[in-house]
């Protein structure tokens, strides 16, 4: 076998190895793009938190509203009273399940 033939075989093997990494790299790029989009969305939500605070309605249609759902997602979500072992009131969000203690 000639030197040229052997070098072409090496080149073909190297090309095959590089091409096999392409699919893995493409998946990695898609994952990074997804994470970037999520980070931008979180950044945008954080940037509008002050405005959401200004727009927050403690009560809507006679129900207390979850401050977490509103500030983080601009979503109205009712709070439900929960029995408490103390004299404080306890409310739980029906959506995010966060609890809020109202002290007396």
Secondary structure, DSSP 8 states (H G I E B T S, - for coil): --HHHHHHHHHHHHHHHHHHHHHHHHHHHHHHHHHHHHHHHHHHHHHTHHHHHHH--SEETTEEB-HHHHHHH----BEEEE--SSSSEEEEETTT--EEEE--
